[in-house]
Amino acid sequence: MFFVVSALSKIVGNNPAVMLLVPYLDAGGGRDTLGAALTLGTGFASNLIAFGSLARITVVEQAARRGVKISFGELASAGVPVALARMAVAAVWIVVLAE
């Protein structure tokens, strides 16, 4: 669930991804674990790249209006390592929660 919602939130956005997957939280045991995976997956994946995150798109657009150009590469060079590190820690925490 964690990796699926992370990828899906980059494709369709955080809110639609959550709305699509919330019905699966009642799928049986591990409801807390699935909820944590859903929440952390959508939240931490938002730093990967600009599109798919309304806040990051807004920051890039506001910077451009002020004459500061933030390229896709610059944003990704900072966002991807941070997001992947946070997602790795979250994935370990979800596995521990599931036990």
Beta strands, then each sheet from edge to edge (+ up, - down):
end
